[in-house]
Amino acid sequence: MEELLVQFSGLVGYAALVTLVVTAAKTLNIVKDGQAQNWVAGLNLLGLAGLLGLKVFAPEADVAILDAQLGEFVNVMMVVFAYVVQMLGSKLSYIAIKNVPLIGKSFSG
């Protein structure tokens, strides 16, 4: 069990995935203020159970490779997430300044 915990603590890709999921859930208002630590703890427990299941049912699986792939997936999803947040922020900024003289001038009609 101790070896399993040591291996789980080194899974950087999974930790990044948990951070991404909780951050996205907070942005979508699924996770409320003050609940993030509970979600992180629950997802980490789920990941530990998944690692245990992987070790029992597929002991030949290379966890380091799976974790590296998770890390790459998170990198791509962070770019997508940042893009979506930027697009929403731009839309809100436009709404906020659309009637400001000079800045909010529309040339379309």
C-alpha positions in Angstrom: 0.0 0.0 0.0 2.8 2.4 0.8 4.3 1.8 -2.7 0.9 2.6 -4.2 0.7 5.9 -2.3 4.3 6.9 -3.3 3.5 6.2 -6.9 0.2 8.1 -6.7 1.9 11.1 -5.2 4.2 11.3 -8.2 1.4 11.4 -10.8 1.7 15.0 -12.0 -0.6 14.6 -15.0 -3.4 13.4 -12.8 -2.9 16.2 -10.3 -3.1 18.7 -13.2 -6.3 17.0 -14.5 -7.9 17.4 -11.1 -6.9 21.0 -11.0 -8.4 21.5 -14.5 -11.7 19.8 -13.7 -12.2 21.7 -10.4 -11.3 25.0 -12.1 -13.7 24.4 -14.9 -16.4 23.3 -12.5 -15.9 26.5 -10.5 -16.1 28.6 -13.7 -19.3 26.8 -14.6 -20.6 27.4 -11.1 -20.9 23.7 -10.4 -18.4 24.0 -7.5 -19.3 26.7 -5.1 -17.0 28.9 -3.0 -15.4 26.8 -0.2 -16.1 23.5 -1.9 -13.0 23.1 -4.0 -11.0 21.2 -1.4 -13.8 18.7 -1.0 -13.9 18.2 -4.8 -10.1 17.8 -5.0 -10.1 15.3 -2.1 -12.9 13.3 -3.7 -11.2 13.3 -7.2 -7.9 12.3 -5.6 -9.6 9.4 -3.8 -11.2 8.4 -7.0 -7.8 8.5 -8.7 -6.2 6.4 -6.0 -8.9 3.9 -6.3 -8.4 3.9 -10.1 -4.7 3.3 -9.6 -5.3 0.4 -7.2 -7.8 -1.1 -9.7 -5.2 -0.7 -12.5 -2.6 -2.4 -10.4 -4.9 -5.3 -9.7 -6.5 -5.8 -13.1 -3.7 -4.7 -15.4 -0.4 -4.9 -13.4 1.6 -4.7 -16.6 0.3 -1.2 -17.4 2.9 1.6 -17.4 1.4 4.2 -15.1 4.1 6.8 -15.9 3.1 6.7 -19.6 -0.6 7.1 -18.8 0.2 10.0 -16.5 2.3 11.7 -19.2 -0.6 11.3 -21.6 -2.9 12.8 -19.1 -0.5 15.7 -18.7 -0.5 16.4 -22.4 -4.3 16.2 -22.5 -4.4 18.7 -19.7 -2.1 21.1 -21.6 -4.3 21.0 -24.6 -7.5 21.5 -22.5 -5.9 24.4 -20.6 -5.4 26.2 -24.0 -9.1 25.5 -24.9 -10.3 26.6 -21.5 -8.3 29.8 -21.7 -9.6 30.5 -25.2 -13.2 30.0 -24.0 -12.7 32.2 -21.0 -11.0 34.9 -23.2 -13.9 34.8 -25.6 -16.5 35.2 -22.9 -14.4 38.0 -21.3 -14.3 39.8 -24.6 -18.0 39.6 -25.0 -18.6 40.9 -21.5 -16.1 43.7 -22.1 -17.9 44.7 -25.3 -21.2 44.8 -23.5 -19.7 47.0 -20.8 -18.2 49.6 -23.2 -20.6 49.5 -26.2 -22.3 52.8 -25.4 -19.1 54.7 -24.2 -18.5 57.7 -26.5 -15.5 57.2 -28.9 -14.6 53.7 -27.5 -18.1 52.3 -28.0 -18.7 53.8 -31.5 -20.2 51.5 -34.0 -19.4 52.1 -37.7 -21.9 49.6 -39.0 -25.0 51.8 -38.9 
